[in-house]
Amino acid sequence: MPRIIPVRLAVVCTLALALSLTLSLTIVASAAAKGFSADLRVVGSGGKFLAEKSLSTATTSVKTSPKATCFGAANGGSGASVSIQGNTALGLLARASKSTGSLSPLLVSDAFDFGLGLCGVGTSVAKGATSWYVKVNHKSLSVGADAAKIKAGDEVLFALSKSDPKTFAYPDELSLVGPSNVQAGKAFTVRAFAYDEKGKRTPAEGVKVSGASGLTGPDGKAQVTLNKPSRLLATDGELIPDRTPICVAGKCPAGS
């Protein structure tokens, strides 16, 4: 009886492996093409919230701008359109700018070999000692926002802030935590935390929370009473502010 010689068997196995690898790569590519959802928070000039939303990622084209001169008058954008990968921090912002008026236009410079530079988001433009600080999951980036890869469920922050002229450190980021739904007229507890550039979280004392009876204590806690749905705002000087939606009797703030 004829036998399959080892060489023929090896060829068959190699073809099977190649087909399996091709199928796997196709599945991965298909999943990437569909994108994923991540959370975006953008805080502009004067601590103004420009966006707080969850959106799907997608590769996006953005036109660079000669007005993007926050890195120097000679470093403005060329005016050419550039493609930004959807699975990056800047890609998420670019994607959101297509549907959120407060984020448009983006002032982006392509004057550098190492990547794109962000100068402006809507009417909030970096100048003087201010620049755009970017964090993913409360940690600062070691690469540019156009190279910072993100994944499903990540939290991306863009904040226009002043860095320390000596240490170049940016202010901590506030995070306000509270119940999702409360009873009208009944006091409840919220807690403020501060995240440093490495993502270390500590209770934030002395934070002003809208609707609270006083500043947060050493444990970061404060008592709040609401009669209607609200977005509670947490602020403390130069720290990057945060806010959280609170529903009252099942009714939630618009956009929640």
Secondary structure, DSSP 8 states (H G I E B T S, - for coil): -----HHHHHHHHHHHHHHHHHHHHHHHHHHHHH--EEEEEEE-GGG-EEEEEEEE---EEEE--TT--TT-GGG---S-EEEE-TTBHHHHHHHHHTT-GGG-SEEEEEEETTEEEEEEETTEE--TTEEEEEEETTEE-SS-TTT-B--TT-EEEEEEEE--TTT-----EEEEE--SEE-TT--EEEEEEEE-TT--EEE-TT-EETTBSS---TTSEEEE--SS-EEEEEE-TTSB-EEEEEEETTB--TT-
